């Protein structure tokens, strides 16, 4: 009789380990409870997982909290944030990271609800729960999408406007560590260019030099008339050799004015200033530097044809109007205006009316318009608060790409933003050279103009404003921006 041999059974897997692997997710008893857990997980990713399955919660929650701490430490340094905001590469990476984080967050929220929802829900309850979770994802997705848009818009704006344009007159002794090259003032030339139909190239009809104290932010603006003749060039400039007695363009005297330098110099003497991506801007910078006897570091050109779009992008501006200002019209051709901006205090203007406030000349002269342009600069600065800029940023960046050009290096923008915050806190002093017993745009006294500028920029001692000028020589345009109608 044969006997059977029993083979030993394999060792049993520990019951407690197998039970853990097969243990179901912890579920809520009601739909309200499941939605509560989901909301908690949405507000603090990982906490919902902690309720449904603890270990999985720690895998999500710990990295999330660590990321918050790192972000808080990074955001404490304003200079670092501004540096980030002017780095197109990092902005594009940030846009991708934000998109990935949102998708990860949405996955966590959806799976939290899927694990926490009770069994045996009715169709109505299931549909209601899915609807709430979907709306929650959409609600958070909108600001995430907007953040991606802002990051990509800012990257494109920086790459377009601050493209490190090389000009022959850009300071070469500046670094990120020493953005002002050891100097206590930085001078930026603000140009309003008009490249309208029927004109050759751009004419800089608005010329304002903004001089800023890099320590205090105290600033002075000097406005020059567009029709100023004989603009001077620094003695060490090649343009001084060509125009030793002052600028003279080709053709009629209209081509000898300051506003013709931008187009005439590159056309007549291309390459005279060396390697430059904007010879016109270089020439105007040197014309202003030689005429005022001061340094001009950078320029910013605003195309007045897009000025209307810029003002609309910031939601309009508020100015005082002391006398009717013509809309349209041409004095030379005897074409009357189509309307007027009526006098009144605190007039809120949209882009179209702000443009004519700045450029209207019917019944007035270039000096009146020059003063109004200075007031418009102040009005735009007043509107440039961070909340307003962020709320309207998409339109503002789009307008800026189309109308702005500058040679300010991208690497210096964090320093310029820091300086701009100081400038905004101070009242900007301003002076405009207008027709008087000491100034005539047809034959300016440049020695006198340079003395006015030197006095205005001289350090003040003992609270004194320094030597005063004859009120009929350089008009302080702060008063011109107030409301004081004649009669």
C-alpha positions in Angstrom: 0.0 0.0 0.0 1.5 3.3 -1.1 1.8 6.1 1.3 1.4 9.8 0.3 4.0 12.4 1.3 2.5 15.8 2.2 4.4 18.9 1.0 4.7 21.7 3.5 2.5 24.7 2.8 4.3 28.1 2.0 4.5 30.4 5.0 1.5 32.7 5.3 1.9 36.4 4.7 1.5 38.4 7.9 -2.1 39.2 8.3 -1.6 42.7 9.6 0.5 43.8 6.6 -2.0 42.3 4.1 -4.8 44.0 5.9 -3.0 47.4 5.6 -2.6 46.9 1.9 -6.2 46.0 1.5 -7.6 48.6 3.9 -10.1 50.9 2.1 -9.9 54.6 2.2 -11.6 56.3 5.0 -14.9 57.7 3.8 -17.3 60.4 5.1 -20.8 59.4 6.1 -22.5 62.2 4.3 -22.0 64.3 1.1 -21.5 67.4 3.3 -18.7 65.7 5.2 -17.0 64.6 2.0 -17.2 68.2 0.6 -15.9 69.5 3.9 -12.8 67.2 3.7 -12.3 68.3 0.1 -12.5 72.0 0.9 -9.9 71.4 3.7 -7.7 69.7 1.2 -8.2 72.5 -1.3 -7.2 75.2 1.2 -4.2 73.3 2.5 -3.2 70.5 0.0 -2.5 67.2 1.7 -4.8 67.7 4.7 -7.7 66.0 2.9 -5.4 63.1 2.2 -4.5 63.0 5.9 -8.1 62.3 6.7 -8.6 59.7 4.1 -5.2 58.0 4.2 -2.6 59.5 6.5 0.7 58.5 4.8 -0.4 59.8 1.5 -1.3 63.1 3.2 2.2 63.6 4.5 3.6 63.0 1.0 1.6 66.0 -0.3 1.5 68.3 2.8 5.2 68.3 3.7 6.5 69.5 0.3 3.6 72.0 0.1 4.5 73.6 3.5 8.2 73.6 2.6 7.4 75.4 -0.6 5.4 78.0 1.2 8.3 78.7 3.6 10.8 79.0 0.7 8.4 81.3 -1.2 8.0 83.5 1.9 11.7 83.8 2.4 12.2 84.6 -1.3 9.4 87.3 -1.3 11.0 89.1 1.6 13.6 90.6 -0.6 11.9 93.2 -2.9 15.1 93.7 -4.9 15.1 89.9 -5.7 11.5 90.0 -6.7 12.1 92.9 -9.1 15.1 91.1 -10.5 12.9 88.1 -11.1 10.2 90.3 -12.8 12.7 91.5 -15.4 14.2 88.1 -16.3 12.2 86.7 -19.2 13.6 83.2 -18.8 12.7 82.9 -15.2 9.2 84.4 -15.9 8.5 81.8 -18.6 9.7 79.0 -16.3 7.4 80.4 -13.6 4.5 80.3 -16.0 5.1 76.6 -16.6 5.6 75.9 -12.9 2.3 77.7 -12.0 0.4 75.7 -14.6 1.9 72.4 -13.4 1.2 73.3 -9.7 -2.4 74.1 -10.6 -2.9 70.8 -12.4 -1.4 68.9 -9.4 -3.6 70.8 -7.0 -6.7 70.0 -9.1 -5.7 66.3 -9.1 -5.3 66.3 -5.3 -8.7 68.0 -4.8 -10.5 65.6 -7.2 -8.9 62.5 -5.7 -9.6 63.7 -2.2 -13.3 64.0 -3.0 -13.2 60.6 -4.8 -11.7 58.9 -1.7 -13.9 60.8 0.9 -17.3 60.6 -0.7 -19.7 58.2 1.0 -20.9 55.0 -0.6 -24.4 54.6 -1.9 -25.0 58.2 -2.9 -28.0 59.0 -5.0 -27.5 60.4 -8.5 -28.5 63.8 -7.3 -26.0 63.7 -4.5 -23.3 62.5 -6.9 -24.0 65.1 -9.5 -24.1 67.9 -6.8 -20.8 66.8 -5.4 -19.1 66.7 -8.8 -20.5 70.1 -9.6 -19.1 71.6 -6.4 -15.6 70.2 -7.0 -15.7 71.3 -10.6 -16.7 74.9 -9.6 -14.0 74.9 -6.9 -11.3 74.0 -9.5 -12.6 76.6 -11.9 -12.6 79.2 -9.1 -9.0 78.6 -8.3 -8.1 78.0 -11.9 -9.0 81.6 -12.9 -6.4 83.3 -10.8 -3.9 80.6 -11.7 -4.6 81.2 -15.4 -4.3 85.0 -14.9 -0.9 84.5 -13.1 0.3 82.5 -16.1 -0.9 85.2 -18.4 0.8 88.0 -16.4 4.1 86.0 -16.2 4.1 85.4 -20.0 3.0 89.0 -20.8 5.7 90.4 -18.5 8.3 88.1 -20.1 7.3 89.3 -23.6 7.2 93.0 -22.5 10.7 92.9 -20.9 12.2 91.1 -23.9 10.6 93.6 -26.3 11.2 96.9 -24.5 14.3 96.2 -22.4 16.2 94.4 -25.0 19.6 95.8 -23.9 19.7 98.2 -26.8 23.2 99.3 -27.5 23.7 103.0 -27.9 27.0 104.9 -28.2 26.0 107.2 -25.2 24.9 104.5 -22.7 27.2 104.6 -19.6 29.7 101.8 -19.7 30.9 102.0 -16.0 27.7 100.6 -14.4 27.1 97.2 -12.9 24.4 95.5 -11.0 26.4 96.1 -7.8 27.0 99.8 -8.7 24.1 100.7 -11.0 24.9 104.4 -11.0 28.7 104.2 -11.6 29.5 105.9 -8.3 27.4 109.0 -9.3 24.8 110.5 -7.0 22.4 111.5 -9.8 21.0 109.6 -12.8 19.6 111.6 -15.7 16.9 110.1 -18.1 15.7 111.9 -21.2 12.0 111.5 -21.7 11.1 111.9 -25.4 7.7 112.2 -27.0 8.0 111.1 -30.6 5.5 111.8 -33.3 5.8 109.6 -36.4 2.5 110.5 -38.0 1.3 110.5 -41.6 3.2 112.9 -43.8 6.3 113.1 -41.7 9.7 111.7 -42.4 10.8 109.6 -39.5 10.2 110.7 -35.9 10.2 114.2 -34.5 10.7 114.5 -30.8 8.1 117.1 -30.0 8.4 116.6 -26.3 11.8 116.8 -24.6 12.1 116.5 -20.8 15.2 115.7 -18.8 14.5 114.0 -15.5 17.3 114.2 -13.1 17.0 111.9 -10.0 19.1 111.9 -6.8 19.9 108.2 -6.4 20.1 108.5 -2.6 17.0 110.5 -1.7 14.8 110.2 -4.8 14.5 114.0 -5.0 14.1 114.9 -8.7 14.1 117.9 -11.0 12.5 118.0 -14.5 13.7 120.3 -17.2 11.5 120.9 -20.2 12.9 122.2 -23.5 10.9 123.6 -26.3 10.8 121.6 -29.5 11.5 124.6 -31.6 14.8 125.5 -29.8 17.5 126.4 -32.4 21.2 125.9 -32.3 21.3 122.9 -29.9 24.8 122.5 -28.6 26.8 119.3 -28.4 29.5 118.4 -25.9 33.0 119.4 -26.9 34.2 115.8 -26.8 31.4 114.7 -29.2 32.0 114.1 -32.9 28.9 116.1 -33.5 30.5 119.2 -32.0 33.1 119.0 -34.8 30.3 118.9 -37.4 28.1 121.5 -35.7 30.6 123.8 -33.8 28.1 126.6 -33.7 25.1 124.5 -32.9 22.8 122.1 -34.8 21.8 123.0 -38.3 19.9 120.5 -40.4 19.2 120.5 -44.1 16.5 122.5 -45.7 14.4 125.3 -44.1 14.7 126.5 -40.5 12.1 123.9 -39.5 14.9 121.3 -39.9 17.2 123.2 -37.5 15.0 122.8 -34.4 15.7 120.5 -31.5 12.9 118.2 -32.6 14.6 117.5 -35.9 17.9 116.2 -34.4 16.5 112.7 -34.0 15.9 112.2 -37.7 18.4 114.6 -39.3 21.7 113.5 -37.6 21.4 109.8 -38.6 20.3 110.8 -42.1 23.2 113.3 -42.7 26.0 111.6 -40.7 25.2 107.8 -40.3 27.6 106.1 -37.9 29.2 109.3 -36.7 28.7 108.4 -33.0 30.0 104.8 -33.4 28.1 101.5 -33.0 24.6 102.3 -32.0 21.1 100.8 -32.5 19.4 104.2 -32.2 21.6 107.0 -33.6 18.7 109.4 -33.4 18.3 108.9 -29.6 22.1 109.2 -29.2 22.1 112.5 -31.0 19.3 114.0 -29.0 20.9 112.9 -25.7 24.1 114.7 -26.7 22.1 117.8 -27.9 20.4 118.1 -24.5 23.6 117.3 -22.6 25.6 120.0 -24.5 22.8 122.6 -24.3 22.1 122.1 -20.5 25.7 121.4 -19.5 24.9 118.2 -17.8 25.2 114.5 -18.4 22.4 112.5 -20.0 22.6 108.8 -19.1 19.6 107.1 -20.7 16.6 107.9 -22.8 13.0 106.7 -23.0 11.0 107.3 -26.1 7.2 107.3 -26.1 5.4 107.3 -29.5 2.7 109.9 -29.1 0.6 108.0 -31.7 0.2 105.3 -29.0 -0.1 107.7 -26.1 -3.9 107.4 -26.2 -3.7 103.7 -25.7 -1.3 104.1 -22.8 -3.6 106.5 -20.9 -6.6 104.2 -21.5 -4.6 101.3 -20.2 -4.1 103.0 -16.8 -7.8 104.0 -16.6 -7.3 107.7 -17.6 -5.7 110.6 -15.8 -6.8 113.6 -13.7 -5.6 117.1 -14.5 -6.6 120.8 -14.0 -7.7 122.7 -17.1 -7.4 126.5 -16.8 -8.5 127.5 -20.3 -10.2 125.8 -23.2 -7.8 123.5 -25.1 -8.5 122.8 -28.7 -9.2 119.3 -30.1 -7.8 118.9 -33.6 -7.3 122.0 -35.8 -4.3 123.4 -37.6 -3.4 127.0 -37.2 -1.0 127.1 -40.2 -3.7 125.8 -42.6 -6.5 127.8 -40.9 -8.4 124.6 -40.0 -10.6 125.2 -36.9 -10.8 122.8 -34.0 -13.6 120.2 -33.9 -14.1 120.7 -30.1 -12.5 121.9 -26.9 -11.6 120.6 -23.5 -13.5 122.8 -21.1 -11.8 124.4 -18.1 -12.3 122.9 -14.6 -10.5 121.4 -11.7 -9.8 117.7 -11.5 -10.8 116.8 -15.0 -10.6 113.0 -15.6 -9.5 112.4 -19.1 -9.5 109.3 -21.2 -6.7 108.6 -23.7 -8.2 110.6 -26.6 -8.7 113.8 -24.5 -5.4 113.3 -22.7 -3.7 113.2 -26.0 -5.2 116.6 -27.0 -4.5 118.0 -23.6 -0.8 117.3 -24.3 -0.6 118.3 -27.9 -3.3 120.9 -28.6 -1.9 124.2 -30.0 -4.8 126.1 -31.5 -5.0 129.4 -29.8 -1.9 128.7 -27.7 1.8 128.2 -28.3 4.5 125.6 -27.9 5.3 126.8 -24.4 1.8 126.3 -23.2 1.8 122.8 -24.7 5.2 122.1 -23.1 3.8 123.0 -19.7 0.8 120.8 -20.2 3.0 117.9 -21.2 4.9 118.3 -17.9 1.6 118.2 -16.0 0.6 115.1 -17.9 3.8 113.3 -16.7 2.8 114.1 -13.1 -0.7 112.9 -13.7 0.5 109.6 -15.1 2.9 109.2 -12.1 -0.1 109.8 -9.8 -2.1 107.1 -11.4 0.8 104.6 -11.3 -0.1 102.9 -7.9 0.7 99.2 -7.7 -2.9 98.0 -7.4 -4.0 100.0 -10.4 -1.1 98.8 -12.5 -1.7 95.1 -11.5 -5.4 95.4 -12.3 -4.8 96.8 -15.7 -1.5 95.2 -16.4 -2.4 93.2 -19.6 -3.5 96.4 -21.4 -0.7 98.4 -20.0 2.0 95.9 -21.1 0.5 95.6 -24.5 0.5 99.4 -24.9 4.0 99.6 -23.6 5.4 97.1 -26.1 4.0 99.2 -29.0 5.0 102.7 -27.9 8.1 102.5 -25.6 11.8 102.3 -26.6 14.7 102.8 -24.2 18.4 102.0 -23.7 18.1 101.4 -20.0 19.9 98.0 -19.5 17.7 95.2 -18.2 20.1 94.4 -15.5 19.6 97.8 -13.9 15.8 97.7 -13.8 15.7 96.5 -10.1 17.8 99.5 -9.2 15.5 101.8 -11.3 12.4 100.4 -9.6 13.9 101.0 -6.2 14.7 104.6 -7.3 11.2 105.1 -8.8 9.6 104.2 -5.5 11.7 106.9 -3.8 10.9 109.4 -6.5 7.1 108.8 -6.2 7.3 109.7 -2.5 8.8 113.1 -3.2 7.4 116.1 -5.0 9.2 116.5 -8.3 10.6 120.0 -8.9 10.2 121.1 -12.5 11.4 124.0 -14.7 10.6 124.8 -18.3 12.5 127.2 -20.5 9.9 129.5 -22.0 10.0 132.7 -24.0 11.2 135.6 -21.7 13.6 138.4 -21.5 16.4 135.9 -21.0 15.4 133.1 -23.2 14.5 133.0 -26.9 14.2 129.7 -28.6 15.4 131.2 -31.9 18.7 132.1 -30.3 19.1 130.6 -26.8 21.6 131.9 -24.3 23.1 128.5 -23.5 25.5 129.8 -20.8 22.5 131.2 -18.9 20.5 127.9 -19.4 23.4 125.9 -18.0 23.7 128.2 -15.0 20.0 127.7 -14.3 20.4 123.9 -14.4 23.5 124.0 -12.3 21.7 126.0 -9.6 18.7 123.7 -9.7 20.9 120.6 -9.2 23.2 122.1 -6.6 23.0 120.5 -3.2 20.8 122.5 -0.9 22.3 123.8 2.3 20.5 124.7 5.5 17.1 124.1 4.0 17.6 126.9 1.5 16.3 126.4 -2.0 19.5 127.9 -3.4 19.9 131.0 -5.6 16.6 132.1 -7.1 16.1 132.8 -10.8 14.0 135.6 -12.3 10.4 134.3 -12.5 10.3 135.4 -16.1 13.2 133.1 -17.1 12.5 129.5 -16.1 8.9 128.9 -15.1 8.3 126.4 -12.3 5.6 124.3 -13.8 4.3 122.9 -10.5 2.2 126.1 -10.3 1.1 125.7 -13.9 -0.4 122.3 -13.0 -2.7 123.8 -10.4 -6.2 125.2 -11.0 -6.1 129.0 -11.3 -8.3 130.1 -14.3 -7.9 133.6 -15.5 -10.9 135.9 -14.9 
